[in-house]
Amino acid sequence: IFQHPSTPKKTIFHFFVKISKGKQRKREEARSRNHLVARTLSKMDRFIFVSKVSAWFFFSVTASTYAKVWFKQHGQSHPMAPVLLTWFGMIFSSIGSYLLSYAIEKNKDLDLEKTGKPEIQQWKSNRNQQILAALFLIGSLTTNWSFNLLNVGFVHLVKSISPLFILAWTFFGLYNAKKPSLSPIQISFILITLGGVFLASISESVFSWGGFLLGILSNTSLSARDLGIKNLQLNGINSITILLQMSLWSSAFITPLFFLYQPLKLISMMDMNLVYSSVSFFLYNALSLGVMDGCIPLTHALINVCKRVVLILSASFIFSVPFTYASAVSVLAVVVGMTGYGLPQQYKKILAILFIGTIILIPFERTALIGFSLPLANTQMDTVTLMASTPPLQGEGRHVVPFKNINRGGTWKEFLKAGDEWTATLDHCQGQIEENRDLLINTYREIYKDYKFTAIVGMPDHSNKGDSAIWSAEVLLLEKIGVKVINVCVNDFRDLRKEIERYPKGQTVISFHGGGNFGDLWPSHQGVREGVVNNFADYPIVTFPQSIFYQKPENLNKTRQIYSKHPSITLVVRDQRSYEITTKEFGSIVKAVYLTPDIVFALGRIENIRMTPTVDILIHARTDKEVGQDHTGKAEWRRVINSSLDFVIKDWLTNEPIELESIRLSLPKTVLDWNQKAWVRTFAGIDFLSRGDLVITDRLHGHILSTLIGIPHILLESTKYKKAILVHNLWTYKCDVLNGGGLVRTASSIEEAGKIANNWLIKIKNSFYKR
C-alpha cells in the first residue's frame, strides 16, 4: 500500500504498487473530465485501489469511534482534552511513518538506497513543509475539538463538503490544474449540498456554532493540505515521507500547547481508547495519502464524501445516534450534490431525477429502510427505535463501564463467588423490573385498545429530569402499543380542540401526563387537568400513573365534582395509598381505576449506558416544595460520612443540558421536538446519577432510574407524603439488599443513610460489581 514511485515490478510489493509516474500523468489527463477512477484503471489496479479505500474507511471508523468514546469519558475533565488527543495522534503518526520509511529503505529488493535519500533531501529543503504541517495540525485539532462539541455523524456531514473547498483552493491556484468553470447544473448540485448541510444544522439537537465553525475550519485547512500533498506526489515525493515530515513538524508545533495548562492532569487522562484512536489516526492518514497518490484531488475528495457516509451510518449503529428523516435527507443531499458535481454530464440529469424522486417517496421508504435494520427514527420520538427492553439511546458514545474486580487481597475463588452472588442479586431485581414493564404494557394496551391517536396534556417543560423521564417513557409505551401522539400541551390547551378534531373522534383520546402532582400540592398542574376535563367532555381521558395527595378536603371535593361531570375518565395510580383514595373518592364516577408501576419502568433495564463514576457518593437532595427534611447541609453529611470518602450534594434541577440551547429545542414546534427535548433531559438525569459509585437520593425517580441503570443507592424518604417509599414497597422491594436484590437500601434520616453508606461503599469498592 505504501510504496515508492520507482519500485520495480519484480518485487513482492508489486501487488501494492500503483501505476508508474509516466502512466499516472497520462491517466490523470484522461481523468481531467471524468472523475470516475474505475474507468481508467486495470482490474488489478482497481482491486488495489478499492483495497486501499476500504482500509482507509475502516480505520477512519475506528479512529472516530475511539476518539468519541474517549471524549465522552474525559472530554469535560480538562479544557485541553482535544489537544491531548491531537498530540497523541501526531506522536503515533510520527513513529509509525518513521518505522515504515525505515523498513522500506532497508529493503534491498526495493533498491531505494539511491531513490529514497535524494527524495527525502528534496522534501527537507522545501520551505513550505512547515506550512503543510501547520495545515495538517490545524485540521486535525479542529476536527477533534468539534468531536467534543457535536455528534460524530454531524461532524462528518459538515466535513463531507470538502470537495467544495478543493474547488475553491484550485480556483485560487493551489493546485497545478486548469481553474474550474462551473456550469448551471454544477452550481445546482453545489446548492443541493449546501442545502443538505443547512438542513442538518437546523435539525441537529446538539448543534453549536462553535463546533460547526471548527468543522468548516478543518475543511479549509485539510483541503489546502491535500492539494499541497498532491503537488509533492506529482514531483515524485513518497507519501510516507510526506506524512513523516508533516507529523514530526506537527508534533513539534503542538507539544508546547500540551504543557501549557495542567499537563499532569492530561497525562492522567491517557488510556487505551486514546492509544487505539491514535494508531487508527496514523493508519487512516497513511492510507488516505496512498489513495490520493492514485487519483486527482477532486476524486479523492469525492471518495472522502463516501467515507463520511460510512462514518455517519457507523456512528448511528455504534453510538445509537438518532437518524431522523431530516438526517437522512441531509446525508442524501450532500452525497447527491458532491457526487453529481463529479459525474460526467450524461449522468447528471439522471442523478437529479433520482434525487427528486427519492425526496418525494421518502414517506414510502421508511418501511423499507427499517426492514434493512437502519436506525431510522420513528414518527413520534425522533430517536432510534430499539428492542422493547431498552429505550432509544440519545447522545452518542456513552462509555460502557465493564464490571471489574478491584479486590486487591481476594483470591480467584472469592472473585468468582462474588460474581455469582452479584449476578444472582441482579437477576432477582431485574425480574421485578421486567414484571413491572410487562404490566404497564399490558394494562395500557387494554386501556387504549379502541384508540389510535392521542394528545398528551402536561408536557414537563422544566428542569426536573424525573418528569422528563416520565414523558419519555410515556411516549415509548404509546409507540409500543401503536398509539400515535398527535399533539402536545404544556399548560395552554386553547388550540387543543382544533388539533384533535383533525383525527377520527372515535379513535382519539386525551392523555394526562403522569407523576406526583395530582392533588393540591401542585395546584397549577391540577388546574390544567381540571380545565381540560371541563372543556372536553366529548373526548375520553386517560391518565398515566400518578400519586394522589390532598392537604385540604375541600380541594378534593372540588376535583370530584369536576370529574363527575365527565362521562369517560380512566384513572391510573402507582401506589397503594393513592389506589385506596381513588377507588373511594372517584371509583363511582370514573370509567375505571387501575394500579400500575410508575411509567418510567416502561423504559426497562438500561444498565448499558451508565458512565464512569467520578465521586464516591452522590447525594441527590431535592430542593423543591416537596422536601421534608433538608438534605443539602454539607456539615451534617460530613459528620456522618467517613472522612476518607468524598461526596457531592446536588439536585438535578440546577443545570440544563447544553443541547437545549439549539434553535430547534429552545423553541420546539412539533411533537418530535418536544419528545427530543424530554429525551435530552432524561439522559442528562442518567448522566447526573452516574457520577457516584453510590447514590443517596430522596427523589422517587432518582431511585427508579438508579434501579434501571444498576447503580447501588440509598432511598432516603422524608418527603411530605412519602410517595417514594410507597412506590418502593410495591414495585422495587425485590431490589432491596435486605430482600436479596443488591441495589437499594432505605433510610429515614441523614444519620441512618450515612451509616449505611459507610459500610456499603466499602463492599462496593472491594467487590466484583465495582463499575
C-alpha positions in Angstrom: 0.0 0.0 0.0 2.9 2.4 0.8 5.4 2.4 -2.0 8.0 4.4 -3.8 7.2 5.6 -7.3 10.2 3.8 -8.7 9.5 0.4 -7.1 10.4 -2.3 -9.7 7.5 -4.6 -10.7 9.5 -7.8 -9.9 9.3 -7.4 -6.2 6.7 -8.9 -3.9 5.3 -5.5 -3.4 4.1 -5.5 -7.0 0.5 -6.1 -5.9 0.6 -3.0 -3.7 2.4 -0.7 -6.1 0.4 2.0 -8.0 1.0 2.8 -11.6 4.2 4.3 -12.7 4.8 8.1 -12.7 4.5 8.4 -16.5 1.3 6.4 -16.8 -0.1 8.2 -13.8 0.3 11.6 -15.6 -1.4 10.3 -18.7 -4.3 8.8 -16.7 -4.7 12.0 -14.7 -5.0 13.9 -18.0 -7.7 11.3 -19.1 -9.5 11.8 -15.8 -9.5 15.6 -16.1 -13.1 15.5 -17.4 -14.1 12.2 -15.9 -13.6 11.6 -12.2 -14.7 8.0 -12.1 -11.5 6.2 -11.2 -12.7 2.8 -12.2 -12.8 3.8 -15.9 -9.1 4.4 -16.2 -7.6 1.6 -14.2 -6.9 -2.0 -15.0 -8.7 -4.8 -13.0 -5.7 -5.3 -10.7 -5.3 -1.6 -10.2 -8.9 -1.3 -9.4 -8.6 -4.1 -6.8 -5.6 -2.5 -5.2 -7.3 0.9 -5.2 -10.5 -0.5 -3.7 -8.5 -2.3 -1.0 -6.8 0.9 -0.1 -10.1 2.8 0.1 -11.7 0.0 2.2 -8.9 0.0 4.7 -9.0 3.8 4.8 -12.7 3.7 5.6 -12.2 1.1 8.3 -9.5 2.9 10.2 -11.4 6.2 9.8 -14.3 4.5 11.6 -12.1 3.1 14.4 -10.3 6.4 14.9 -13.5 8.5 15.2 -15.2 5.8 17.4 -12.4 5.5 19.9 -11.9 9.3 19.9 -15.6 9.9 20.7 -15.6 7.2 23.4 -12.6 8.9 24.9 -14.2 12.3 24.7 -17.4 11.0 26.4 -15.2 9.7 29.2 -12.7 12.6 29.6 -13.9 15.4 27.3 -15.3 17.5 30.1 -12.5 16.8 32.5 -10.0 19.2 31.0 -10.4 22.1 28.6 -7.3 20.9 26.6 -8.6 17.4 26.0 -8.7 17.8 22.2 -5.0 18.9 22.4 -4.1 15.7 24.1 -5.9 13.6 21.5 -4.2 15.5 18.7 -0.8 15.4 20.3 -1.1 11.7 20.8 -2.1 11.1 17.2 0.8 13.1 15.9 3.3 11.2 18.0 1.9 7.9 16.8 1.8 9.1 13.3 5.5 10.2 13.5 6.6 6.9 15.0 4.5 4.8 12.5 5.6 6.7 9.4 9.2 6.6 10.5 9.2 2.9 11.0 7.6 2.4 7.6 10.1 4.6 5.9 12.9 2.9 7.6 11.6 -0.6 6.7 11.1 0.4 3.0 14.6 2.0 2.7 16.3 -1.0 4.3 14.5 -3.4 2.0 17.3 -4.4 -0.5 14.8 -5.8 -3.1 13.3 -2.3 -3.4 16.7 -0.8 -4.1 15.8 2.5 -2.5 19.3 3.5 -1.4 19.5 5.9 -4.3 16.0 6.8 -5.0 14.8 7.3 -1.4 17.5 9.6 0.0 17.5 12.3 -2.6 13.8 12.4 -2.3 14.0 13.0 1.5 16.6 15.7 1.0 14.4 17.3 -1.6 11.4 17.3 0.8 13.6 18.6 3.7 14.7 21.5 1.6 11.2 22.5 0.7 10.4 25.7 2.7 6.6 25.0 2.5 6.8 21.9 4.6 6.1 23.8 7.8 3.1 25.4 6.3 1.8 22.0 5.2 2.4 20.6 8.7 0.6 23.5 10.2 -2.4 22.9 8.0 -2.3 19.2 9.0 -2.2 20.2 12.7 -5.0 22.8 12.4 -7.2 20.4 10.5 -6.7 17.6 13.0 -7.1 19.7 16.1 -10.2 21.5 14.9 -11.7 18.1 13.9 -11.0 16.7 17.4 -12.4 19.8 19.0 -15.6 19.5 17.0 -15.9 15.9 18.1 -16.0 17.2 21.7 -18.9 19.6 20.9 -21.0 17.7 18.4 -22.3 14.3 17.4 -19.8 12.2 15.3 -22.4 12.0 12.5 -22.9 15.7 12.2 -19.2 16.5 12.3 -18.7 14.1 9.3 -21.6 15.6 7.5 -20.1 19.1 7.7 -16.7 17.7 6.6 -18.3 15.9 3.7 -18.5 19.2 1.7 -14.7 19.1 1.4 -14.9 18.9 -2.5 -16.2 22.5 -2.4 -13.1 23.6 -0.6 -10.9 21.6 -3.1 -12.6 23.5 -5.9 -12.1 26.8 -4.2 -8.4 26.3 -3.5 -7.9 25.0 -7.1 -9.5 28.2 -8.3 -7.0 30.2 -6.3 -4.1 28.3 -7.9 -3.1 26.0 -5.1 -3.1 23.0 -7.5 -1.4 22.8 -10.9 -4.6 22.3 -12.8 -7.0 24.3 -15.0 -9.2 26.6 -13.0 -12.7 25.0 -12.7 -15.5 26.6 -14.6 -19.0 25.9 -13.2 -22.0 25.2 -15.4 -25.5 25.9 -14.1 -26.2 22.2 -13.4 -22.9 22.0 -11.4 -24.0 25.1 -9.4 -27.3 23.4 -8.7 -25.5 20.3 -7.3 -23.4 22.6 -5.1 -26.6 24.3 -3.8 -28.1 20.8 -3.1 -25.1 20.0 -1.0 -25.2 23.3 0.9 -28.9 22.8 1.5 -28.2 19.3 3.0 -25.7 20.8 5.4 -28.1 23.6 6.3 -31.0 21.1 6.9 -28.7 19.0 9.2 -27.7 22.1 11.1 -31.2 23.3 11.9 -32.4 19.8 12.7 -29.4 18.8 14.8 -30.4 18.6 18.5 -26.8 19.2 19.7 -25.9 21.9 17.2 -23.4 24.6 18.3 -21.9 27.3 16.2 -18.5 26.6 17.7 -18.5 23.0 16.6 -19.9 23.9 13.2 -17.2 26.6 12.5 -14.5 24.3 13.7 -15.6 21.7 11.2 -15.5 24.4 8.4 -12.0 25.4 9.5 -11.0 21.8 9.4 -12.3 21.5 5.9 -10.4 24.6 4.8 -7.1 23.6 6.2 -7.2 19.9 5.3 -8.3 20.7 1.7 -5.3 23.0 1.3 -3.1 20.4 2.8 -4.4 17.7 0.4 -3.6 19.9 -2.6 -0.1 20.6 -1.3 0.5 16.9 -0.8 -0.7 16.1 -4.3 1.7 18.7 -5.8 4.6 16.9 -3.9 3.4 13.5 -5.0 3.4 14.6 -8.7 7.0 15.7 -8.1 7.9 12.2 -7.0 7.8 12.5 -3.3 6.9 9.4 -1.4 3.6 9.5 0.6 5.1 8.1 3.7 8.0 10.6 3.6 5.4 13.4 3.3 3.4 12.0 6.3 6.6 11.6 8.4 7.7 15.2 7.9 4.2 16.6 8.5 3.8 14.5 11.6 7.2 15.5 13.0 6.6 19.2 12.5 3.0 19.0 13.8 4.3 17.2 16.9 6.8 20.0 17.4 4.1 22.7 17.0 1.6 21.2 19.4 3.9 20.0 22.2 4.1 23.5 23.8 0.3 23.5 24.0 0.3 20.1 25.7 2.5 21.5 28.6 0.7 24.9 28.7 -2.1 24.0 31.2 -2.2 21.2 33.8 -0.1 18.6 31.9 -0.1 16.2 34.7 -3.9 16.0 34.6 -3.7 15.5 30.9 -1.3 12.6 31.4 -3.8 11.0 33.9 -6.4 11.0 31.2 -4.4 8.7 28.9 -5.9 5.3 28.4 -6.2 2.5 25.8 -9.0 4.3 23.9 -6.6 7.1 23.3 -4.0 4.7 22.0 -6.4 2.9 19.7 -7.6 6.2 18.3 -4.1 7.4 17.7 -3.0 4.2 16.0 -6.0 4.4 13.7 -5.3 8.0 13.1 -1.9 7.2 11.7 -3.2 4.3 9.6 -6.1 6.2 8.0 -3.9 9.2 7.2 -1.3 6.9 5.6 -4.0 5.1 3.6 -5.6 8.4 2.6 -2.3 9.6 1.1 -1.9 6.3 -0.7 -5.4 6.7 -2.2 -4.5 10.3 -3.2 -1.4 9.1 -5.0 -3.6 7.2 -7.4 -6.2 9.9 -8.3 -6.7 13.6 -8.7 -7.6 15.7 -5.6 -11.3 16.2 -6.5 -11.7 12.4 -7.0 -10.1 11.9 -3.6 -12.5 14.4 -2.1 -15.5 12.7 -3.6 -14.3 9.3 -2.2 -14.0 11.1 1.1 -17.7 12.0 0.8 -18.5 8.3 0.6 -16.2 7.7 3.6 -18.2 10.3 5.5 -21.5 8.5 4.8 -19.9 5.3 6.1 -18.8 7.2 9.2 -22.3 8.7 9.7 -24.0 5.3 9.5 -21.4 3.6 11.7 -21.9 6.3 14.3 -25.7 5.6 14.2 -25.1 1.9 14.9 -22.2 2.2 17.3 -23.5 5.1 19.4 -27.2 4.8 18.7 -27.3 8.3 17.4 -30.8 9.4 16.2 -31.1 9.1 12.5 -34.1 11.1 11.6 -35.9 11.9 8.3 -34.1 15.2 8.3 -30.8 13.4 8.9 -31.5 11.0 6.0 -32.4 13.8 3.6 -29.3 15.8 4.7 -26.9 12.9 4.0 -28.7 12.1 0.8 -28.5 15.8 -0.4 -24.7 16.0 0.4 -23.9 12.7 -1.3 -26.0 13.6 -4.4 -24.6 17.1 -4.6 -21.0 16.1 -4.3 -21.3 13.1 -6.5 -23.3 14.9 -9.1 -20.6 17.5 -9.4 -18.0 14.9 -10.3 -20.1 12.8 -12.6 -19.9 13.0 -16.4 -22.5 15.3 -18.0 -24.7 12.4 -19.3 -25.3 11.1 -15.8 -26.1 14.4 -14.1 -29.8 14.6 -15.2 -30.4 11.0 -14.3 -29.0 11.6 -10.8 -31.1 14.8 -10.4 -34.3 12.9 -11.3 -33.4 10.1 -8.9 -32.8 12.6 -6.1 -36.1 14.4 -6.6 -37.9 11.1 -6.8 -36.3 9.9 -3.6 -37.3 13.0 -1.7 -40.9 12.7 -2.9 -41.1 9.0 -2.0 -39.5 9.3 1.5 -42.7 8.5 3.3 -43.0 5.2 1.4 -39.3 4.4 2.0 -39.4 4.3 5.8 -40.7 0.7 6.0 -38.1 -0.5 3.5 -35.3 1.2 5.5 -36.5 -0.3 8.8 -36.6 -3.6 7.0 -32.8 -3.2 6.4 -32.4 -2.5 10.2 -31.2 1.0 9.7 -31.5 3.0 12.9 -34.1 5.3 11.4 -36.2 7.5 13.8 -39.8 6.5 14.3 -42.5 9.0 13.6 -43.2 10.1 17.2 -39.9 10.1 19.0 -37.2 11.4 16.6 -34.9 8.8 18.1 -33.8 5.3 17.4 -36.3 2.5 17.7 -34.8 -0.3 19.6 -35.9 -3.5 21.3 -38.7 -3.0 23.8 -36.4 -3.9 26.7 -34.1 -0.9 26.1 -35.0 2.7 25.5 -33.9 4.8 22.5 -30.4 5.9 23.2 -29.8 9.6 22.7 -26.4 11.1 22.9 -23.6 9.1 21.3 -20.5 7.4 22.8 -21.8 6.7 26.3 -19.0 4.8 27.8 -20.0 1.3 28.9 -18.0 0.7 32.1 -17.4 -3.1 32.4 -17.6 -5.0 35.6 -14.1 -5.3 37.1 -12.6 -6.8 40.2 -10.5 -4.5 42.3 -10.4 -6.7 45.4 -6.7 -6.4 45.8 -6.5 -9.1 48.5 -9.0 -11.6 47.1 -8.4 -15.0 45.5 -9.9 -16.1 42.2 -12.4 -18.3 44.1 -13.6 -15.2 46.0 -13.7 -13.3 42.8 -15.9 -15.9 41.1 -18.1 -16.3 44.2 -18.6 -12.5 44.3 -19.5 -12.5 40.6 -22.1 -15.3 41.1 -23.6 -13.5 44.1 -23.8 -10.2 42.2 -25.4 -11.9 39.1 -28.0 -13.6 41.4 -28.9 -10.2 43.0 -29.2 -8.6 39.6 -31.4 -11.4 38.3 -33.6 -11.1 41.4 -34.1 -7.3 40.9 -34.2 -7.4 37.1 -37.0 -9.9 37.2 -39.2 -7.4 39.1 -38.2 -4.7 36.6 -39.4 -6.8 33.7 -42.6 -7.7 35.5 -43.3 -4.0 36.0 -42.7 -3.2 32.4 -44.9 -6.0 31.2 -47.7 -5.0 33.5 -47.6 -1.4 32.2 -47.6 -2.5 28.6 -50.5 -5.0 29.0 -52.5 -2.5 31.1 -52.2 0.3 28.7 -52.7 -1.9 25.7 -56.1 -2.8 27.3 -56.9 0.9 28.1 -56.1 2.2 24.6 -57.4 -0.8 22.6 -60.1 1.3 20.9 -57.8 4.3 20.3 -55.2 5.1 17.6 -54.4 8.8 18.4 -53.8 10.8 21.5 -52.9 14.3 22.6 -50.9 14.5 25.8 -51.6 17.3 28.3 -48.9 18.4 30.8 -45.6 18.3 28.9 -43.0 18.9 31.6 -41.0 21.7 30.1 -38.9 22.4 33.1 -35.6 21.2 34.6 -36.9 18.3 36.7 -35.2 15.3 34.9 -37.5 12.8 36.6 -40.6 14.4 34.9 -38.8 14.2 31.6 -38.1 10.5 32.2 -41.8 10.1 32.8 -42.6 11.8 29.5 -40.0 9.8 27.6 -41.4 6.5 29.0 -45.0 7.5 28.1 -44.1 8.2 24.5 -42.1 5.0 24.3 -45.0 3.0 25.7 -47.5 4.6 23.3 -45.2 3.8 20.4 -45.0 0.2 21.7 -48.8 -0.3 21.7 -49.4 1.5 18.4 -50.9 4.8 19.5 -49.7 8.0 17.7 -49.1 11.2 19.6 -50.7 14.0 17.6 -50.4 17.0 19.9 -48.5 18.2 22.9 -49.7 20.7 25.5 -47.7 22.2 28.3 -50.3 24.2 30.2 -52.1 26.1 27.4 -54.9 23.9 25.8 -56.7 26.6 23.8 -55.6 25.1 20.5 -56.1 21.5 21.6 -59.6 21.1 20.1 -58.5 22.4 16.7 -55.7 19.9 16.6 -57.5 16.8 17.7 -60.6 17.4 15.6 -58.4 16.7 12.5 -58.5 13.0 13.6 -61.4 10.5 13.8 -63.3 11.2 17.0 -64.0 7.7 18.0 -60.3 6.8 17.7 -58.9 9.8 19.6 -58.3 10.1 23.3 -56.7 12.8 25.6 -54.0 11.6 27.9 -52.8 13.3 31.1 -49.1 13.3 31.9 -48.2 11.2 34.9 -46.1 11.9 38.0 -46.8 13.0 41.5 -48.8 16.2 41.1 -52.4 15.0 41.3 -53.9 17.0 44.2 -53.4 20.4 45.8 -49.6 20.3 46.4 -49.0 21.5 42.8 -52.3 23.5 42.1 -51.2 24.8 38.6 -50.8 21.3 37.2 -54.1 20.2 38.7 -55.8 23.3 37.4 -54.8 22.5 33.8 -56.2 18.9 34.1 -59.5 20.2 35.6 -59.7 22.8 32.8 -59.4 20.1 30.2 -62.0 17.9 31.9 -64.4 20.8 31.9 -63.9 21.7 28.3 -63.6 18.2 26.6 -66.5 16.2 27.9 -66.9 14.8 24.4 -63.5 13.1 24.4 -62.4 10.2 26.6 -59.5 10.9 29.0 -56.8 8.6 30.3 -54.2 9.4 32.9 -50.7 8.0 33.2 -49.7 6.7 36.7 -50.0 9.3 39.4 -49.6 9.7 43.2 -52.5 11.4 44.8 -52.2 13.7 47.7 -54.6 16.4 49.1 -53.9 18.6 52.0 -57.4 20.2 52.2 -60.6 18.1 51.9 -62.4 21.0 50.1 -59.9 20.8 47.2 -60.6 17.0 46.9 -64.3 17.7 46.8 -63.8 20.3 44.1 -61.9 17.8 41.9 -64.5 15.1 42.5 -67.3 17.4 41.4 -65.5 18.4 38.2 -64.6 14.8 37.3 -68.1 13.6 38.0 -69.4 15.6 35.0 -67.1 13.8 32.5 -68.5 10.5 31.1 -65.2 8.7 30.4 -62.2 9.2 32.6 -59.7 6.4 33.3 -57.5 7.0 36.4 -54.2 5.1 36.9 -52.2 5.4 40.1 -48.9 4.0 41.2 -49.1 3.2 44.9 -51.5 1.5 47.3 -52.5 4.7 49.3 -53.4 6.5 46.0 -55.3 3.5 44.9 -57.4 3.4 48.0 -58.1 7.2 47.8 -59.0 6.9 44.1 -61.4 4.0 44.5 -63.1 5.6 47.5 -63.4 9.1 46.1 -63.6 8.6 42.4 -64.4 4.9 41.9 -68.1 5.5 41.3 -67.8 8.5 39.0 -65.0 7.5 36.6 -64.8 4.8 33.9 -62.1 2.7 35.6 -59.3 2.8 38.2 -56.0 0.9 37.7 -53.0 0.3 39.9 -49.7 0.0 38.0 -46.0 0.7 38.5 -44.6 4.1 37.8 -44.5 4.7 34.0 -40.7 5.0 33.9 -40.4 1.3 34.3 -41.6 1.1 30.7 -38.0 2.0 29.8 -36.9 -1.4 31.0 -33.3 -2.2 32.1 -30.9 0.5 30.8 -27.7 -0.6 32.6 -25.5 -0.4 29.5 -25.4 3.4 29.4 -24.0 4.2 32.9 -21.0 6.4 32.7 -17.8 6.2 34.8 -18.4 7.5 38.4 -16.4 10.5 39.4 -17.1 10.6 43.2 -17.6 8.1 46.0 -21.1 9.3 47.0 -23.5 11.5 45.1 -26.1 13.0 47.5 -29.1 13.7 45.3 -31.1 16.1 47.6 -34.3 17.7 46.4 -34.8 21.4 46.9 -38.4 22.0 45.9 -41.6 22.3 48.0 -42.0 18.5 48.5 -38.9 18.3 50.7 -39.5 17.3 54.2 -36.1 17.2 56.0 -33.5 19.4 54.4 -30.7 17.2 53.0 -28.5 19.9 51.5 -26.4 20.7 54.5 -22.7 19.7 53.9 -21.8 19.9 57.5 -24.4 17.4 58.5 -23.3 14.9 55.9 -19.6 15.4 56.7 -20.4 14.5 60.3 -21.9 11.1 59.4 -19.8 10.1 56.3 -16.3 8.7 56.7 -13.6 11.3 56.1 -11.9 9.0 53.6 -14.9 9.2 51.3 -15.6 12.2 49.0 -19.2 13.3 48.3 -21.1 15.9 46.3 -24.5 17.3 47.3 -26.6 18.4 44.4 -30.2 18.4 42.9 -30.7 17.7 39.2 -32.8 20.9 38.9 -29.8 23.1 38.8 -28.2 22.5 35.4 -29.9 22.2 32.0 -28.2 20.3 29.2 -26.3 22.4 26.7 -28.1 20.7 23.8 -31.3 22.6 24.8 -29.7 25.8 23.5 -30.2 24.7 19.9 -32.9 26.6 17.9 -34.9 23.5 17.5 -35.2 22.5 21.2 -35.2 26.0 22.6 -38.3 26.8 20.6 -40.0 23.4 20.0 -42.8 23.4 17.5 -43.6 19.8 16.7 -44.3 16.6 18.7 -40.8 15.4 17.6 -39.2 18.5 19.1 -41.0 18.1 22.4 -40.1 14.4 22.6 -36.5 15.1 21.8 -36.3 17.8 24.4 -37.6 15.3 27.1 -35.0 12.7 26.0 -32.1 15.2 26.3 -33.2 16.0 29.8 -33.7 12.3 30.6 -30.2 11.3 29.7 -28.9 14.4 31.5 -30.5 12.9 34.6 -28.9 9.5 33.8 -25.5 11.1 33.5 -26.1 13.0 36.7 -26.8 9.8 38.7 -23.9 8.0 37.1 -21.4 10.4 38.9 -21.5 8.4 42.1 -20.2 4.9 43.0 -23.1 5.1 45.5 -26.1 7.5 45.2 -28.2 8.7 48.1 -31.4 10.1 46.8 -34.7 11.5 48.3 -36.3 11.7 44.8 -38.6 8.9 43.6 -37.1 9.0 40.1 -33.6 9.2 41.4 -34.5 5.9 42.9 -36.2 4.4 39.9 -33.6 5.5 37.3 -30.8 4.3 39.6 -32.5 0.9 39.8 -32.9 0.7 36.0 -29.3 1.8 35.4 -28.0 -0.6 38.1 -26.5 2.0 40.5 -26.3 0.9 44.1 -28.2 3.6 46.0 -29.9 4.6 49.3 -33.5 5.8 49.1 -33.8 8.5 51.8 -37.5 9.1 52.4 -38.5 12.2 54.3 -40.9 14.0 51.9 -44.3 15.3 53.0 -46.4 12.4 51.6 -43.9 9.5 51.3 -44.5 8.8 47.6 -41.0 7.3 47.1 -41.2 4.7 49.8 -44.7 3.8 48.9 -43.6 3.0 45.3 -40.6 1.2 46.5 -42.6 -1.0 48.9 -44.9 -2.1 46.0 -42.7 -2.2 42.9 -38.9 -2.3 43.8 -38.8 -4.2 47.1 -37.1 -7.2 45.4 -34.2 -4.8 44.6 -33.6 -4.1 48.3 -30.4 -5.5 49.7 -32.4 -6.8 52.7 -34.5 -8.8 50.2 -31.6 -10.2 48.2 -31.7 -7.5 45.5 -28.4 -5.9 46.0 -29.2 -2.4 44.5 -31.1 -0.3 47.1 -31.3 0.3 50.8 -33.8 2.6 52.5 -33.3 5.2 55.2 -35.4 7.8 57.0 -32.7 10.2 58.3 -29.2 11.6 57.3 -27.7 9.6 60.2 -29.1 6.3 59.1 -28.2 7.0 55.4 -24.6 7.9 56.4 -24.2 4.8 58.4 -25.4 2.5 55.6 -23.2 4.4 53.1 -20.0 3.9 55.1 -20.5 0.2 55.4 -21.9 -0.4 51.9 -19.4 1.6 50.0 -16.5 -0.4 51.4 -18.2 -3.5 49.9 -18.8 -1.7 46.6 -15.2 -0.6 46.3 -13.9 -4.1 47.1 -16.3 -6.3 45.2 -16.9 -7.7 41.8 -19.6 -5.2 40.9 -17.5 -2.1 41.2 -18.2 -0.1 38.0 
